[in-house]
């Protein structure tokens, strides 16, 4: 399995991430075409090779004409949703922008739909987020990990005045991640964009063993004497024959005084906020009262935020937390076109090396409604398309079709 390890020894920002991806082999032409793919006109992309403390790095800058002073989340979503971006990339981009909007809204005491994103709503930040997440996908990276993040020190001038480093919104995005202050005199090293990328992409510390394949360095704007201001990303391979064993967090609370429709809405909100899974289990509580147990599966980086959401959006007055090991089979998402309709398909590799194909139900239902075909027929066509494009023996996935 191909993984990427972020090493933010001098912090992380969106442009640093793009530079490191170029060092890993991302084609410059691909990055230069990104503004046009997002429908952003008259944007220039400058790519330079620079030195940071003797290390060769890529430096990325955008030449941008006058733009609106920030945007609302809904405006950013329109830009991303209108582009021809893989669905899994869109989903991660939306999580990154939503995470930023959520912490900004909490800081300013407004709703998410009303918060005005200044720095992150700018064109360069949109390109940073989409380019970084999409670029990792283009490079074939399946999982991302991060070492300890250096946050910097001192103060930074922001749209609302002078703020301590890390800025409040940045610090909120870093909750649950491994960080350290300094180095001394470095100023701001982690931008909100950089913090959001780590929060959405990273699954925690790197595995104990891996085989490095290639390393790229992305330059920061500042230059420090005798210290490289750069982000290092290492692409590596790890064995994946029996799936990936990962450490996750389970958050659980018991509820007996909340109506079903609000519980369902809360579960949806938790999934949108980054929960890997949410289940609602019937149970019997004190004095024989019927209730439910709400269990949330999450990575370490999202646990604190989801725990806070459980306590503020449910009627529970306590949340239990424990660590679990999960073995996850390697999987990938692809898209096939059936009778002119795009259908996302999940391909799972089993421990014996065979693969199983399963189309996404929502896409199947939408295509069936629009074509008048049965859902079963659309499933059959989608599976055949995926098998042909990935050279998967049809006998492997026929059992899944009949389930």
Secondary structure, DSSP 8 states (H G I E B T S, - for coil): -EEEEEE-TT-B-HHHHHHHHHHTT--HHHHHTHHHHTT--S-EEEEEEEEETTEEEEEEEEE-----S-B-HHHHHHHHHHS---HHHHHHHHHHHHHHHHHHHHHHTS-TTT--BSSTTSHHHHHHHHHHHHHHHHTT--EEEE--EE-B-SEEEETTEEEESS-HHHHHHTTTS-EE-B-TT--B-B-HHHHHHHHHHB-SS--S--EEEEEEEEE-S--BTTB--EEEEEEEE---TT-EEEEEEEEEEEESSS-HHHHHHHHHHHHHTT-SEEEEEEEE-GGG-EEEEEEEEE-HHHHHHHHHHHHHHSS-S--EEEEEEEEE--EEEEEEEETTEEEEEEEEE-TTS-EEEEE-HHHHHHHHHHH---HHHHHHHHHHHHHHHHT--HHHHHHHHT-
